[in-house]
Amino acid sequence: MRQHGKLEYGGLAAPQRTCVGCRVRTAKSELLRLVLVEDQIVPDLRGRLPGRGASLHPDPSCLELAERRRAFPRAFRVPGPLDVSRVRAHLEEENHEMSCRTPS
């Protein structure tokens, strides 16, 4: 039987998180942790920044879904719109690196 809050990955239990964009639960290691610094959302690549975090698939479509659903203010429990420009830049850079590595 699967433990609550865990997902079986190769026989090992892994913590689960929900993507704020697509609302799919998956292993924490497959998601990008985001934190709020002042009024700007920043990627927490090392998972060490203080404060409330939100998880997002490293996919621009999930970012668009989260923006359209106004999910970030709810996830961070703050009023008003938040700046996602640093997250968008990070995802574009990551996707560009992946496309450069893939042989055509």
All heavy atoms as an XYZ file, in Angstrom:
816
protein
N       0.834     -1.178      0.000
C       0.000      0.000      0.000
C       0.883      1.247      0.000
O       1.877      1.311      0.703
C      -0.903     -0.012      1.230
C      -1.836      1.142      1.290
S      -2.975      0.858      2.662
C      -4.028      2.207      2.368
N       0.513      2.230     -0.792
C       1.273      3.466     -0.923
C       1.030      4.365      0.288
O      -0.095      4.562      0.722
C       0.834      4.175     -2.198
C       1.752      5.297     -2.596
C       1.306      5.885     -3.901
N       1.696      4.981     -4.976
C       1.328      5.116     -6.226
N       0.529      6.092     -6.573
N       1.728      4.287     -7.140
N       2.103      4.939      0.836
C       1.977      5.837      1.972
C       1.408      7.172      1.514
O       1.606      7.592      0.381
C       3.335      6.080      2.614
C       3.923      4.857      3.271
C       5.283      5.160      3.857
O       5.839      6.219      3.659
N       5.822      4.202      4.571
N       0.701      7.832      2.405
C       0.112      9.128      2.083
C       1.221     10.154      1.827
O       2.142     10.303      2.615
C      -0.773      9.600      3.239
C      -1.437     10.901      2.973
N      -2.427     11.034      2.032
C      -1.236     12.116      3.504
C      -2.818     12.290      2.001
N      -2.111     12.966      2.897
N       1.124     10.896      0.707
C       2.108     11.926      0.388
C       3.376     11.401     -0.247
O       4.331     12.136     -0.415
N       3.408     10.140     -0.579
C       4.597      9.559     -1.200
C       4.229      8.947     -2.541
O       3.092      8.575     -2.790
C       5.199      8.460     -0.319
C       5.599      8.914      1.055
C       6.881      9.672      1.022
C       7.298     10.044      2.435
N       8.564     10.675      2.492
N       5.208      8.845     -3.423
C       5.002      8.237     -4.725
C       6.107      7.215     -4.926
O       7.276      7.505     -4.668
C       5.070      9.319     -5.808
C       4.861      8.900     -7.240
C       3.421      8.444     -7.443
C       5.137     10.063     -8.171
N       5.760      6.034     -5.342
C       6.758      4.987     -5.541
C       7.537      5.233     -6.828
O       6.961      5.353     -7.894
C       6.080      3.615     -5.602
C       5.397      3.217     -4.323
C       6.352      3.028     -3.160
O       7.475      2.527     -3.375
O       5.974      3.387     -2.041
N       8.838      5.353     -6.736
C       9.728      5.542     -7.877
C      10.845      4.530     -7.778
O      11.751      4.683     -6.969
C      10.316      6.964     -7.872
C       9.553      7.918     -8.733
C       8.313      8.387     -8.348
C      10.056      8.322     -9.950
C       7.601      9.241     -9.138
C       9.352      9.194    -10.754
C       8.128      9.649    -10.345
O       7.424     10.508    -11.144
N      10.775      3.503     -8.594
C      11.832      2.496     -8.609
C      12.009      1.801     -7.271
O      13.125      1.494     -6.885
N      10.930      1.579     -6.555
C      11.033      0.912     -5.264
C      11.328      1.847     -4.110
O      11.320      1.437     -2.970
N      11.631      3.116     -4.392
C      11.926      4.090     -3.357
C      10.781      5.095     -3.240
O      10.209      5.502     -4.243
C      13.217      4.851     -3.683
C      14.469      4.000     -3.829
C      15.639      4.855     -4.277
C      14.796      3.322     -2.518
N      10.470      5.473     -2.035
C       9.430      6.479     -1.826
C      10.011      7.856     -2.086
O      11.125      8.156     -1.672
C       8.903      6.388     -0.405
N       9.269      8.681     -2.805
C       9.715     10.042     -3.116
C       8.606     11.017     -2.733
O       7.426     10.715     -2.933
C      10.027     10.162     -4.599
N       8.962     12.184     -2.197
C       7.929     13.163     -1.857
C       7.185     13.634     -3.098
O       7.775     13.751     -4.174
C       8.701     14.317     -1.229
C      10.101     13.899     -1.115
C      10.293     12.635     -1.870
N       5.900     13.909     -2.928
C       5.069     14.370     -4.032
C       4.755     15.847     -3.870
O       4.619     16.335     -2.749
C       3.736     13.627     -4.021
C       3.706     12.414     -4.867
C       2.297     11.889     -4.912
O       1.790     11.423     -3.919
N       1.679     11.980     -6.061
N       4.615     16.545     -4.991
C       4.171     17.930     -5.013
C       3.192     18.073     -6.174
O       3.192     17.277     -7.106
C       5.337     18.901     -5.224
C       6.403     18.875     -4.131
C       5.869     19.435     -2.828
N       6.887     19.491     -1.810
C       7.120     18.531     -0.901
N       6.412     17.432     -0.929
N       8.052     18.677      0.002
N       2.392     19.128     -6.139
C       1.423     19.398     -7.189
C       1.881     20.612     -7.980
O       2.203     21.655     -7.397
C       0.031     19.663     -6.594
O      -0.354     18.518     -5.841
C      -0.995     19.915     -7.681
N       1.892     20.509     -9.290
C       2.233     21.625    -10.174
C       1.109     22.655    -10.082
O      -0.065     22.306    -10.234
C       2.390     21.129    -11.603
S       2.646     22.442    -12.819
N       1.458     23.931     -9.843
C       0.427     24.965     -9.738
C      -0.189     25.286    -11.095
O      -1.260     25.880    -11.154
C       0.953     26.263     -9.080
C       1.332     26.021     -7.639
C       2.097     26.855     -9.859
N       0.450     24.875    -12.173
C      -0.090     25.128    -13.502
C      -1.096     24.085    -13.925
O      -2.286     24.362    -14.059
N      -0.646     22.853    -14.107
C      -1.511     21.790    -14.621
C      -2.207     20.998    -13.518
O      -3.064     20.169    -13.812
C      -0.718     20.853    -15.522
S       0.584     19.945    -14.666
N      -1.825     21.214    -12.256
C      -2.435     20.552    -11.099
C      -2.194     19.045    -11.072
O      -2.951     18.297    -10.476
C      -3.947     20.833    -11.019
C      -4.335     22.275    -11.021
C      -3.944     23.033     -9.792
N      -4.594     22.455     -8.630
C      -4.141     22.580     -7.384
N      -3.050     23.262     -7.171
N      -4.767     22.025     -6.381
N      -1.128     18.568    -11.695
C      -0.777     17.147    -11.694
C       0.212     16.894    -10.563
O       1.198     17.617    -10.420
C      -0.164     16.722    -13.048
C       0.376     15.307    -12.991
C      -1.190     16.852    -14.147
N      -0.057     15.863     -9.753
C       0.866     15.490     -8.677
C       1.953     14.600     -9.244
O       1.675     13.644     -9.967
C       0.120     14.752     -7.568
C      -0.789     15.663     -6.782
C      -1.527     14.923     -5.703
N      -0.645     14.324     -4.720
C      -0.292     14.893     -3.565
N      -0.752     16.076     -3.269
N       0.513     14.277     -2.725
N       3.188     14.916     -8.900
C       4.323     14.132     -9.370
C       5.460     14.242     -8.359
O       5.360     14.953     -7.366
C       4.757     14.591    -10.780
O       5.728     13.694    -11.290
C       5.330     15.987    -10.767
N       6.550     13.544     -8.623
C       7.692     13.559     -7.710
C       8.287     14.961     -7.616
O       8.372     15.685     -8.605
C       8.755     12.582     -8.188
N       8.674     15.329     -6.428
C       9.255     16.644     -6.161
C      10.466     16.918     -7.061
O      10.669     18.039     -7.517
C       9.658     16.703     -4.684
C      10.337     17.959     -4.247
C      10.694     17.842     -2.770
C      11.585     18.967     -2.337
N      11.987     18.812     -0.923
N      11.242     15.889     -7.346
C      12.463     16.050     -8.142
C      12.181     16.428     -9.599
O      13.066     16.920    -10.282
C      13.290     14.766     -8.101
O      12.541     13.701     -8.637
N      10.962     16.201    -10.073
C      10.612     16.532    -11.458
C      10.055     17.941    -11.605
O       9.765     18.374    -12.713
C       9.592     15.531    -11.985
C      10.144     14.132    -12.105
C       9.118     13.163    -12.642
O       8.075     13.603    -13.157
O       9.360     11.947    -12.533
N       9.871     18.648    -10.488
C       9.275     19.973    -10.512
C      10.294     21.042    -10.149
O      11.289     20.774     -9.486
C       8.098     20.036     -9.538
C       6.940     19.091     -9.838
C       5.979     19.058     -8.669
C       6.233     19.511    -11.100
N      10.016     22.249    -10.575
C      10.841     23.410    -10.266
C      10.224     24.120     -9.077
O       9.043     24.464     -9.106
C      10.887     24.343    -11.487
C      11.622     25.662    -11.347
C      13.110     25.422    -11.094
C      11.429     26.487    -12.606
N      11.011     24.347     -8.022
C      10.494     25.055     -6.850
C      10.611     26.555     -7.097
O      11.636     27.047     -7.546
C      11.268     24.680     -5.588
C      10.743     25.366     -4.333
C      11.428     24.853     -3.078
N      10.762     25.366     -1.895
C      11.208     26.408     -1.190
N      12.312     27.034     -1.543
N      10.551     26.821     -0.127
N       9.554     27.265     -6.779
C       9.516     28.715     -6.936
C       9.270     29.339     -5.572
O       8.534     28.796     -4.755
C       8.382     29.112     -7.882
C       8.372     28.450     -9.249
C       7.099     28.802     -9.994
C       9.591     28.851    -10.050
N       9.907     30.486     -5.332
C       9.681     31.228     -4.091
C       9.428     32.687     -4.421
O       9.783     33.167     -5.510
C      10.858     31.104     -3.097
C      11.011     29.702     -2.586
C      12.148     31.591     -3.712
N       8.846     33.393     -3.482
C       8.530     34.797     -3.659
C       9.586     35.635     -2.952
O       9.808     35.496     -1.754
C       7.138     35.080     -3.073
C       6.530     36.430     -3.345
C       6.336     36.639     -4.843
C       5.210     36.555     -2.630
N      10.267     36.496     -3.727
C      11.234     37.440     -3.183
C      10.699     38.822     -3.515
O      10.676     39.210     -4.688
C      12.645     37.230     -3.785
C      13.609     38.270     -3.265
C      13.137     35.823     -3.503
N      10.261     39.536     -2.469
C       9.525     40.790     -2.617
C       8.280     40.505     -3.458
O       7.481     39.682     -3.072
C      10.422     41.882     -3.164
C      11.556     42.224     -2.199
C      12.589     43.149     -2.779
O      12.416     43.659     -3.898
O      13.593     43.373     -2.084
N       8.096     41.137     -4.610
C       6.918     40.861     -5.443
C       7.291     40.094     -6.703
O       6.552     40.104     -7.676
C       6.222     42.169     -5.843
C       5.402     42.743     -4.707
O       5.043     41.967     -3.802
O       5.119     43.947     -4.721
N       8.435     39.433     -6.679
C       8.909     38.714     -7.861
C       9.077     37.234     -7.534
O       9.650     36.874     -6.509
C      10.238     39.302     -8.327
C      10.663     38.807     -9.669
C      11.835     39.600    -10.204
O      12.669     40.078     -9.449
N      11.909     39.723    -11.504
N       8.578     36.388     -8.429
C       8.724     34.940     -8.267
C      10.054     34.529     -8.889
O      10.349     34.890    -10.029
C       7.566     34.195     -8.946
C       6.239     34.642     -8.351
C       7.735     32.692     -8.787
C       5.040     34.103     -9.078
N      10.862     33.807     -8.117
C      12.176     33.384     -8.607
C      12.298     31.864     -8.497
O      11.761     31.252     -7.569
C      13.332     34.070     -7.839
C      13.319     35.558     -8.042
C      13.278     33.760     -6.368
N      13.014     31.237     -9.441
C      13.258     29.792     -9.344
C      14.247     29.502     -8.221
O      15.241     30.200     -8.068
C      13.855     29.420    -10.701
C      13.910     30.651    -11.507
C      13.512     31.805    -10.673
N      13.964     28.511     -7.427
C      14.847     28.077     -6.343
C      15.511     26.782     -6.790
O      15.040     25.691     -6.488
C      14.028     27.879     -5.068
C      14.884     27.495     -3.876
O      16.122     27.554     -3.984
O      14.303     27.120     -2.844
N      16.606     26.921     -7.512
C      17.258     25.765     -8.128
C      17.876     24.820     -7.104
O      17.930     23.616     -7.326
C      18.308     26.233     -9.126
C      17.779     27.126    -10.253
C      18.912     27.583    -11.155
C      16.705     26.416    -11.041
N      18.345     25.358     -5.988
C      18.977     24.517     -4.973
C      17.994     24.055     -3.903
O      18.329     23.208     -3.083
C      20.132     25.276     -4.329
C      21.209     25.628     -5.365
C      22.304     26.471     -4.783
N      23.085     25.661     -3.868
C      23.843     26.176     -2.908
N      23.914     27.481     -2.735
N      24.521     25.389     -2.111
N      16.790     24.622     -3.904
C      15.794     24.229     -2.921
C      16.102     24.702     -1.520
O      15.693     24.081     -0.545
N      16.820     25.804     -1.404
C      17.267     26.267     -0.095
C      16.753     27.657      0.295
O      16.996     28.106      1.402
C      18.796     26.319     -0.052
C      19.448     25.014     -0.385
C      19.954     24.358      0.869
N      20.716     23.173      0.544
C      20.351     21.970      0.902
N      19.245     21.787      1.546
N      21.083     20.925      0.605
N      16.080     28.351     -0.606
C      15.613     29.697     -0.283
C      14.501     29.628      0.754
O      13.674     28.717      0.726
C      15.114     30.409     -1.542
C      16.183     30.769     -2.569
C      15.539     31.373     -3.810
C      17.196     31.728     -1.988
N      14.483     30.593      1.680
C      13.449     30.572      2.721
C      12.096     31.017      2.183
O      12.002     31.676      1.149
C      13.982     31.585      3.738
C      14.790     32.531      2.933
C      15.418     31.694      1.837
N      11.086     30.653      2.898
C       9.745     31.104      2.558
C       8.897     30.019      1.936
O       9.334     28.903      1.671
N       7.656     30.392      1.700
C       6.679     29.492      1.123
C       7.050     29.199     -0.323
O       7.384     30.094     -1.073
C       5.307     30.139      1.207
C       4.206     29.284      0.725
C       2.864     29.912      1.069
N       1.823     28.952      0.832
C       1.491     27.996      1.666
N       2.104     27.892      2.811
N       0.539     27.142      1.380
N       6.986     27.958     -0.723
C       7.334     27.572     -2.082
C       6.122     27.092     -2.864
O       5.106     26.708     -2.294
N       6.256     27.145     -4.169
C       5.259     26.595     -5.082
C       6.021     25.757     -6.099
O       7.172     26.056     -6.419
C       4.482     27.705     -5.771
N       5.404     24.722     -6.609
C       6.059     23.829     -7.562
C       5.430     23.965     -8.939
O       4.224     24.153     -9.063
C       5.942     22.380     -7.090
O       6.568     22.231     -5.845
N       6.282     23.850     -9.963
C       5.841     24.013    -11.341
C       6.660     23.081    -12.222
O       7.879     22.968    -12.033
C       6.057     25.463    -11.783
C       5.622     25.849    -13.174
C       4.103     26.054    -13.214
C       6.305     27.138    -13.608
N       6.000     22.421    -13.183
C       6.763     21.653    -14.172
C       7.642     22.624    -14.947
O       7.200     23.724    -15.265
C       5.822     20.939    -15.156
C       5.207     19.714    -14.595
N       3.861     19.634    -14.300
C       5.743     18.509    -14.267
C       3.603     18.430    -13.824
N       4.718     17.733    -13.784
N       8.865     22.253    -15.272
C       9.738     23.156    -16.042
C       9.314     23.197    -17.511
O      10.050     22.809    -18.407
C      11.132     22.548    -15.858
C      10.889     21.125    -15.528
C       9.560     21.051    -14.835
N       8.109     23.658    -17.744
C       7.500     23.684    -19.060
C       6.750     25.005    -19.215
O       5.930     25.351    -18.357
C       6.536     22.500    -19.175
C       5.899     22.353    -20.535
O       6.189     23.182    -21.419
O       5.109     21.418    -20.709
N       7.005     25.749    -20.295
C       6.317     27.034    -20.480
C       4.795     26.914    -20.507
O       4.093     27.840    -20.093
C       6.843     27.536    -21.829
C       8.156     26.863    -22.011
C       8.021     25.527    -21.332
N       4.254     25.788    -20.953
C       2.796     25.647    -20.986
C       2.218     25.606    -19.574
O       1.121     26.131    -19.335
C       2.389     24.414    -21.783
O       2.864     23.248    -21.162
N       2.913     25.009    -18.622
C       2.445     25.000    -17.235
C       2.519     26.402    -16.638
O       1.645     26.784    -15.856
C       3.248     24.018    -16.396
S       2.760     22.301    -16.637
N       3.538     27.164    -17.006
C       3.639     28.550    -16.541
C       2.466     29.370    -17.072
O       1.845     30.137    -16.331
C       4.969     29.170    -16.976
C       5.173     30.635    -16.599
C       5.138     30.830    -15.091
C       6.476     31.145    -17.179
N       2.145     29.200    -18.351
C       1.006     29.915    -18.937
C      -0.303     29.541    -18.240
O      -1.134     30.413    -17.967
C       0.900     29.611    -20.429
C       2.007     30.219    -21.251
C       1.966     29.783    -22.696
O       0.881     29.391    -23.185
O       3.019     29.820    -23.346
N      -0.489     28.252    -17.965
C      -1.689     27.808    -17.253
C      -1.784     28.445    -15.865
O      -2.847     28.900    -15.454
C      -1.687     26.290    -17.099
C      -2.280     25.477    -18.222
C      -2.010     23.994    -17.987
C      -3.761     25.719    -18.331
N      -0.673     28.476    -15.158
C      -0.665     29.056    -13.815
C      -1.000     30.544    -13.858
O      -1.750     31.038    -13.013
C       0.692     28.837    -13.158
N      -0.467     31.252    -14.860
C      -0.775     32.682    -14.996
C      -2.246     32.882    -15.346
O      -2.913     33.750    -14.773
C       0.091     33.313    -16.080
C       1.523     33.506    -15.669
C       2.334     34.154    -16.763
O       2.469     33.535    -17.844
O       2.800     35.279    -16.540
N      -2.756     32.096    -16.262
C      -4.140     32.226    -16.696
C      -5.111     31.925    -15.550
O      -6.132     32.576    -15.409
C      -4.399     31.294    -17.878
C      -5.732     31.518    -18.544
C      -5.866     30.726    -19.799
N      -5.229     29.414    -19.674
C      -4.983     28.613    -20.688
N      -5.305     28.966    -21.916
N      -4.410     27.445    -20.508
N      -4.769     30.944    -14.726
C      -5.615     30.565    -13.600
C      -5.399     31.448    -12.375
O      -6.038     31.261    -11.350
C      -5.323     29.113    -13.196
C      -5.738     28.097    -14.220
C      -5.394     26.663    -13.793
N      -5.836     26.375    -12.456
C      -5.026     26.129    -11.425
N      -3.728     26.120    -11.583
N      -5.515     25.867    -10.241
N      -4.436     32.371    -12.453
C      -4.062     33.243    -11.320
C      -3.694     32.394    -10.104
O      -4.123     32.658     -8.970
C      -5.183     34.218    -10.984
C      -5.509     35.163    -12.104
C      -6.593     36.133    -11.677
N      -7.095     36.857    -12.833
C      -8.279     36.628    -13.392
N      -9.076     35.706    -12.902
N      -8.658     37.326    -14.437
N      -2.886     31.384    -10.347
C      -2.539     30.426     -9.304
C      -1.436     30.912     -8.367
O      -1.386     30.497     -7.211
C      -2.104     29.104     -9.937
N      -0.552     31.792     -8.839
C       0.575     32.200     -8.003
C       0.165     32.994     -6.771
O       0.657     32.708     -5.670
C       1.624     32.940     -8.824
C       2.360     32.040     -9.782
C       2.346     32.293    -11.131
C       3.048     30.927     -9.329
C       3.013     31.468    -12.022
C       3.720     30.091    -10.204
C       3.706     30.363    -11.550
N      -0.717     33.993     -6.880
C      -1.121     34.684     -5.647
C      -1.771     33.741     -4.630
O      -1.547     33.872     -3.424
C      -2.127     35.732     -6.142
C      -1.727     35.994     -7.554
C      -1.247     34.665     -8.065
N      -2.525     32.759     -5.093
C      -3.120     31.779     -4.174
C      -2.055     30.889     -3.545
O      -2.084     30.612     -2.350
C      -4.141     30.910     -4.911
C      -5.490     31.526     -5.025
C      -6.539     30.496     -5.437
N      -6.182     29.719     -6.611
C      -6.419     30.087     -7.860
N      -7.004     31.229     -8.114
N      -6.080     29.307     -8.870
N      -1.113     30.429     -4.365
C      -0.078     29.521     -3.862
C       0.813     30.207     -2.827
O       1.220     29.583     -1.839
C       0.780     29.005     -5.016
N       1.110     31.482     -3.046
C       1.973     32.215     -2.116
C       1.190     32.964     -1.047
O       1.779     33.587     -0.170
C       2.871     33.188     -2.883
C       3.893     32.486     -3.720
C       3.860     32.589     -5.100
C       4.884     31.725     -3.143
C       4.800     31.944     -5.886
C       5.833     31.070     -3.915
C       5.788     31.180     -5.289
N      -0.158     32.911     -1.155
C      -1.041     33.556     -0.186
C      -0.765     35.052     -0.058
O      -0.595     35.581      1.050
C      -0.944     32.866      1.169
C      -1.394     31.435      1.116
C      -1.321     30.778      2.461
N      -1.724     29.385      2.340
C      -1.585     28.498      3.283
N      -1.069     28.836      4.436
N      -1.974     27.251      3.093
N      -0.691     35.710     -1.210
C      -0.512     37.164     -1.247
C      -1.533     37.753     -2.212
O      -1.963     37.083     -3.160
C       0.916     37.562     -1.688
C       1.942     37.096     -0.669
C       1.254     37.030     -3.050
N      -1.920     39.012     -2.018
C      -2.862     39.636     -2.946
C      -2.156     40.183     -4.180
O      -0.959     40.454     -4.156
C      -3.462     40.775     -2.118
C      -2.368     41.141     -1.173
C      -1.650     39.847     -0.856
N      -2.915     40.345     -5.237
C      -2.430     41.035     -6.426
C      -1.571     40.216     -7.358
O      -1.165     39.103     -7.041
N      -1.264     40.792     -8.515
C      -0.431     40.112     -9.513
C       1.038     40.073     -9.086
O       1.507     40.944     -8.365
C      -0.621     40.959    -10.774
C      -0.978     42.315    -10.266
C      -1.727     42.095     -8.977
N       1.738     39.050     -9.560
C       3.154     38.876     -9.242
C       3.963     38.826    -10.528
O       3.471     38.397    -11.570
C       3.356     37.589     -8.443
C       2.623     37.523     -7.103
C       2.716     36.130     -6.513
C       3.194     38.542     -6.143
N       5.213     39.232    -10.442
C       6.106     39.261    -11.605
C       6.722     37.875    -11.826
O       7.415     37.358    -10.951
C       7.198     40.301    -11.375
C       8.138     40.461    -12.551
O       7.823     39.966    -13.650
O       9.194     41.096    -12.372
N       6.483     37.282    -12.989
C       7.017     35.949    -13.308
C       8.113     36.008    -14.373
O       8.476     34.986    -14.934
C       5.896     34.984    -13.766
C       4.919     34.719    -12.654
C       5.212     35.483    -14.997
N       8.658     37.190    -14.620
C       9.637     37.350    -15.705
C      10.894     36.502    -15.494
O      11.439     35.947    -16.448
C      10.014     38.817    -15.882
O      10.558     39.342    -14.692
N      11.359     36.363    -14.248
C      12.565     35.560    -14.005
C      12.295     34.076    -14.230
O      13.160     33.354    -14.728
C      13.097     35.809    -12.603
C      13.729     37.197    -12.504
C      14.325     37.492    -11.178
N      15.421     36.614    -10.835
C      16.061     36.676     -9.674
N      15.726     37.580     -8.781
N      17.035     35.839     -9.406
N      11.108     33.624    -13.893
C      10.747     32.220    -14.128
C      10.653     31.968    -15.627
O      11.175     30.970    -16.135
C       9.411     31.863    -13.435
C       9.009     30.439    -13.754
C       9.501     32.085    -11.950
N      10.002     32.873    -16.355
C       9.871     32.731    -17.811
C      11.259     32.702    -18.477
O      11.528     31.867    -19.340
C       9.035     33.875    -18.388
C       8.808     33.723    -19.883
C       7.850     34.754    -20.436
N       6.482     34.358    -20.085
C       5.712     34.985    -19.208
N       6.148     36.039    -18.571
N       4.496     34.555    -18.953
N      12.150     33.604    -18.050
C      13.507     33.638    -18.616
C      14.247     32.333    -18.327
O      14.947     31.802    -19.200
C      14.276     34.823    -18.056
N      14.087     31.801    -17.121
C      14.745     30.543    -16.766
C      14.235     29.388    -17.638
O      15.022     28.578    -18.126
C      14.514     30.226    -15.287
C      15.010     28.879    -14.886
N      16.347     28.608    -14.709
C      14.353     27.712    -14.665
C      16.491     27.335    -14.382
N      15.289     26.771    -14.348
N      12.914     29.325    -17.829
C      12.335     28.244    -18.636
C      12.750     28.360    -20.101
O      13.033     27.354    -20.748
C      10.818     28.235    -18.520
C      10.255     27.886    -17.145
C       8.746     27.944    -17.165
C      10.738     26.529    -16.683
N      12.796     29.581    -20.635
C      13.226     29.772    -22.017
C      14.685     29.379    -22.192
O      15.054     28.740    -23.177
C      13.012     31.222    -22.444
C      11.558     31.578    -22.638
C      11.333     33.065    -22.876
O      12.313     33.839    -22.870
O      10.161     33.443    -23.062
N      15.518     29.743    -21.217
C      16.939     29.377    -21.275
C      17.109     27.864    -21.200
O      17.882     27.276    -21.947
C      17.679     30.031    -20.105
C      19.149     29.688    -20.032
C      19.795     30.337    -18.829
O      19.580     31.541    -18.616
O      20.519     29.624    -18.108
N      16.355     27.222    -20.324
C      16.425     25.763    -20.172
C      15.972     25.061    -21.451
O      16.583     24.098    -21.891
C      15.554     25.338    -18.990
C      15.762     23.917    -18.565
C      14.998     23.607    -17.302
O      15.502     23.925    -16.219
O      13.894     23.047    -17.426
N      14.877     25.545    -22.051
C      14.385     24.945    -23.292
C      15.357     25.176    -24.440
O      15.522     24.317    -25.293
C      13.003     25.494    -23.654
C      11.922     24.891    -22.791
O      12.114     23.852    -22.183
N      10.792     25.555    -22.728
N      16.016     26.331    -24.464
C      17.002     26.607    -25.507
C      18.191     25.659    -25.379
O      18.672     25.120    -26.367
C      17.474     28.064    -25.424
C      18.540     28.399    -26.408
N      18.287     28.486    -27.769
C      19.863     28.635    -26.255
C      19.419     28.780    -28.399
N      20.386     28.874    -27.497
N      18.633     25.430    -24.141
C      19.748     24.499    -23.921
C      19.374     23.083    -24.347
O      20.176     22.375    -24.935
C      20.163     24.508    -22.448
C      20.883     25.759    -22.033
C      21.198     25.773    -20.548
O      20.978     24.744    -19.873
O      21.670     26.810    -20.070
N      18.146     22.677    -24.061
C      17.696     21.336    -24.446
C      17.625     21.196    -25.957
O      17.974     20.163    -26.503
C      16.328     21.034    -23.836
C      16.363     20.895    -22.326
S      17.433     19.579    -21.752
C      16.422     18.182    -22.164
N      17.176     22.236    -26.667
C      17.077     22.160    -28.117
C      18.462     22.153    -28.767
O      18.646     21.556    -29.816
C      16.229     23.305    -28.670
O      16.855     24.534    -28.424
N      19.423     22.799    -28.126
C      20.788     22.799    -28.661
C      21.455     21.437    -28.478
O      22.293     21.049    -29.272
C      21.631     23.872    -27.967
S      21.181     25.552    -28.452
N      21.086     20.708    -27.422
C      21.673     19.389    -27.166
C      21.089     18.311    -28.059
O      21.737     17.314    -28.340
C      21.422     18.984    -25.723
C      22.183     19.799    -24.737
C      21.897     19.308    -23.349
N      22.341     20.294    -22.372
C      21.973     20.303    -21.117
N      21.145     19.377    -20.674
N      22.403     21.210    -20.304
N      19.846     18.481    -28.499
C      19.179     17.478    -29.302
C      19.689     17.522    -30.734
O      19.587     18.551    -31.395
C      17.644     17.707    -29.299
O      17.214     17.797    -27.943
C      16.931     16.593    -30.004
N      20.262     16.421    -31.243
C      20.722     16.424    -32.641
C      19.544     16.435    -33.602
O      18.528     15.786    -33.371
C      21.516     15.123    -32.772
C      21.045     14.251    -31.654
C      20.521     15.168    -30.571
N      19.686     17.211    -34.666
C      18.603     17.313    -35.666
C      18.791     16.326    -36.773
O      19.820     15.985    -37.193
C      18.572     18.708    -36.252
O      18.309     19.630    -35.230
